[in-house]
Amino acid sequence: MKKYFAKIGLNSKVIHVTPLDEDLMKDSSGNLDERVGQEYLSRHGNWPPEMWIQCAKEPSDHVRGVAGIGCTWDEDNNVFWLPKPFDSWSKDLTTKTWKAPVDYPSVTTKTVGSETKNWGIFWDEAAQGWKATNPFDNTEHTWNGSSWVS
């Protein structure tokens, strides 16, 4: 099985992600140890061991989150951050994701007759709110905290 390591460059940016076979991460007792993997990558990747940080390929794979090129390593919070989507968004340390200043809409579908479709929801940075395209008539609506309004 493979584990993944992010190579950290200037400004804590991820510049490369590489898989590493678990066998290359085992300590003398046969236990997986991130430091062993870091030392291996340092020897074979010519990069300081502390600049190789174990990460995930899928969100559920590792508590630190997914790392990809352009992500930022946050050593203080022990997490990788995707690029910030909008200036107004802030870090949510509980979910380890970016959070909009307004909660995501709770109504995500619209039903007409027996047909249900998803609203085309998007963040409007200028308006500092959620907007959506009605899936039935393509009109734009604004989220007021409990419903979509024209």
N, C-alpha and C positions, 0 to 999 in steps of 0.2 A: 504494500500500500504506500501511497505517496503523501507527503506533507508538503506544504508550500512555505516559501520564505520570500520576503520582500527585501530587496536591496535598497537601502536608504541613501539618498544623495544630499545635495545642498538643500538648506531650508526644510529638512525632514521630508522631502518629496520622494515618493517611490519611483525609482528609475528602472526597475526590473523585478519580475516575479519568476521564481524558478521552483520546479518540483524537486523534492529530495526523497529518495527511498527511505522508509522508516528504519531499515537496517543500518543506515549510516548515521542515525540519531541515537543509537543505543549506547548507554554507559556500560561500564564493566560488569554491572549486575544484570544487564539485559533490559533495563528500563529506558523508555523514551525520554530524552533530555534535550531540550532546545539548545542548550549550550554546546552539546556535542555536535549538533547540526550546524551551529554557527561556526564552530572551529573548523569543521570539515569544509564549509563553504569559503571560509577565509583562506584556507590552504589552497583550495582549488579555484577560487574566484578572485584571488588577489584583492581582497576588500576587507576592512577591519571586521572582526567577528561581531562586535556590538552593533554594526550597521546592517546585519542580516537579522530580520525580525520574522518570527513565525507568524503566518497569516492564514487566511482561508481562501478557498476557491469558490465556495458557496456560502451564503450568509449563515447557515446553521452549523457550519463546520468548525467554527472557532470563535471564542468569546471576544476576540479583538476585532472581528469583522473581516470583510473582504478587502483585499488590497489589490490595486491595479496601478499601472503607470499613471502618474498624475495625482494619485491619492496622497494624503499627508499623514505621516506617523505622528501621533500625539503621545509622546512618552509620559507626560504627566497623568493622562487618563487611560493609558494603555489601550489605545484604540486607533484604528485607521479610519480616516475621514475621506469620503468621496469629495470631489471638488464642491465648494459651496454653490448651490444652485442660484441663489439670489442674495443680494446684499442684506436684505431685511431678515433673513432666516438665521436661526441660532442653533447651537449644538444642544441636542437632547442626550444627556449622558445616560439616561435610563435605557433608551432604545438604541443609542449609539448611531443616530441618524440626524439629519438636519430637520428642523421644525419650523414651519411657517408661523408668523405672528398670529395667524387666525387658524383655528383647528380645521382640519380637513372636513369637508361636508359629510354629513351622515346620510344624506339622500344621494345615492349614486346611480339609481335607475329611474326610468319613467315608463309607465304602462299606459297604453292606449288600447282599449278593447282587450283583447287577449294577448297582445304583443308587448313584451317588455324589452327595453333597450337601455344601454348604458349612456349616461350623460357624458359628453366629451369635456371632462373637467380639466382646468388649467389654472395656474397661478398668474395673477396680473400684478406685477410688481408696482406699476404706476398707481394702481388703485388700492394696493395693499389688501387684496382680497381674492377670493376664489370666483372664477367665472366658469361657465359651461355652455356648450352648444347643445341645444335641444336635439336629441337624436331623430326626432320625427319631422321637424321643419327647419332645422339649421339656424334657428334664432339664438341669439346670445342672451344669457341670463346671469344674474349676480346672486351669490349666496348671501343670505341675510342672517345666518346663524341657525336657522331652522328650516328654511325652504328656498327654492329658486324663484327669483322675481325678475320680471322683465325690466 
